[in-house]
Amino acid sequence: MKKKKLWVLVIGAILISSLVLLAFSRQGAEIAVTSAKIGDIKKYVEDIGTVKCKDQKMVSIEGSGLIQSISVDIGQQVKKGDILLTMESKQLEIQLRDIEEKIRETQASFEGSEIKNYASNVEKARIEVNQAKEAYELALDDYNKIKALAEAGAASVDMLKKTESALKGAESLMKTAEISLQQIEANTPDSVKTVYKAQLEQLVLAKEGIMHSLKKQELVSPIDGVIMEKKVEVNTIGVTGTVAFVVGDVEELEIEANILADEVADIKLGNQVEITERSEKKQIFEGKIIKIAPGAVTVTSSLGVNQKRVAVTIEPMSQSELLRPGYEVDVKIITERKNGVVTVPQSSVFEYKGKDSIFVVVDGKAILKEIKKGIKDEESVEILEGLKEGELILEEPDINVKEGMRIKLDKSAD
């Protein structure tokens, strides 16, 4: 009798549970739904960009020698032609004075209508030969000493080159003096005038060379701008080719981003760019693509991965104190934009049996539907086929949703 009552209770409990489940299934699962909407959507490439001066120059030392003075510091405004630094130039100034004296002497001889004392000119030429030989011997002695020091590591290559250059110059002047003497001795006074003329031309050329070298001992700003970097100090040796300063025009800025080579194919000149600065304000600026590098370079990421990237240059449409040289910004390069298309949340689309699918709600039930996607942005995706504006869809279906399941509309659904 007790067993019979127990079975009756078990069967009753099962019936009650079944009735509850039936009632719940008829009521439906409460899942958030939304509707397909007509809207605008854009496709973009995201990356990090660095703000740079549009006009930025690396200013390199052209001469060589001890840096005697530096006239500017980082952040200082400069004009084109302003002196940035000066190097030691005493030796060149002495050479300039010597050659100017020779020019004056040669001009005095050349400008005379007649050469009355031919013998004295020959004697003068011989004296010049002797002086030139003495200068050559001194230069040779200096060169041999510096060469020995350089081989011992006690003198710089630059100093050796200077003494070698001085030796060649002295040798050239000696040979010129010897040739001049030979011509004076062998030729008539009229021919001597021709020799003086040739000498004068050579001396003028030599003077121009020394003045050019003197000019290289000063470094000037190539543009109007601000000193961005200073890489040299007073009382150090300036070496030809060394970058001493970086000067940039902070009024005209651009942004450079290195885009993955796989993503750059969709980017075109003129593409619109959304630039977001990284302060608390997160202000957004508009920009456009003005330059795309012709090739990719290998860049090592912070994780040590080698990546092929292409440099892309962006021009901001407006300037701001929030955009400064060296700052990093987030960039979104808009590669495609569509207006008035059917869109749904990305969370509503999933892959089922290798095809893009979505759950639509028809007569209170979840119905599986195949769709064809278009472009997408952060939140939405374009639907090319399979869905119309206004159709109800499950906003974020999970693995528990089955086709044919009853759906109770979430009151918060739009």
Disulfide bonds with the S-S distance in Angstrom:
none
